[in-house]
Amino acid sequence: MFNRSNLIIVAVAIFGAALGLFASSRMGGYADKPVPPGVTVLKIGDTRADLELTDLEGKPRRLSEFDGKFVLLNFWATWCGPCREEMPLLDATHEKLADKNVRVVGIAIDDGEAVRDFLKQYPVRYPILLGSDEDDPSLRFGDTKSVLPYSVLIAPDGKLLAQRAGYFSEETLAHWLAPHLPPS
């Protein structure tokens, strides 16, 4: 049977397991970012927000400029390693799928000067718009965990088709896009 020391060992083991399970469930994901009053967080099926952001030359641009096209909106930053790593793939995708009416649009959540300096060394052919940490536009598109890179696929009618936090490999990007684009 059990003696007192065995019961203590079992109790400590059960407590430790419960504590570990609790901690792993809390640490397994990022906490939700607080949503400021008046900000609507979009989900799949909602109509995209028509944000006005500036391009690299400081000109105001609206997301509605891309209506009538599939838009892969990619939120990124120069300090984000996975963001920088996936940019050549997004650039190739922008060119490869142009005939399928697909456009990639990058939104840098970063300092404008840092973005311009970065793009001088690593240029892309898709438009880059500037966002900011203070009024993070990715939150409106569902990035409640503030994870970069963060991508959203918008249909030609402006409806959100898909949302994804994290880096794309060639395979994961193709798999993510396939259900939404016209067949080849």
KATAHU-V879195 format. One record per backbone hydrogen bond with DSSP energy under -1.0 kcal/mol. CO is the residue of the C=O (numbers start at 1). NH is the residue of the N-H. If there is no record, write none. Layout:
CO;NH
CO;NH
//
This chain:
3;7
4;8
5;9
6;10
7;11
8;12
9;13
10;14
11;15
12;16
13;17
14;18
15;19
16;20
17;21
18;22
19;23
20;24
21;25
22;26
23;27
24;28
36;39
43;46
46;160
49;51
51;63
53;61
54;130
55;58
59;55
61;53
62;65
63;66
64;67
66;69
70;103
71;154
72;105
73;152
74;107
75;150
76;109
77;80
80;84
81;85
82;86
86;90
87;91
88;92
89;93
90;94
91;95
92;96
93;97
97;100
97;102
98;101
101;70
103;72
105;74
106;129
107;76
108;110
108;131
111;115
112;116
113;117
114;118
115;119
116;120
117;121
118;122
127;106
129;108
136;139
138;143
139;142
140;42
142;144
143;146
144;33
149;166
150;75
151;164
152;73
153;161
153;162
154;71
155;158
156;68
158;48
159;155
160;45
162;153
164;151
169;173
170;174
171;175
172;176
173;177
174;178
177;180
177;181
//
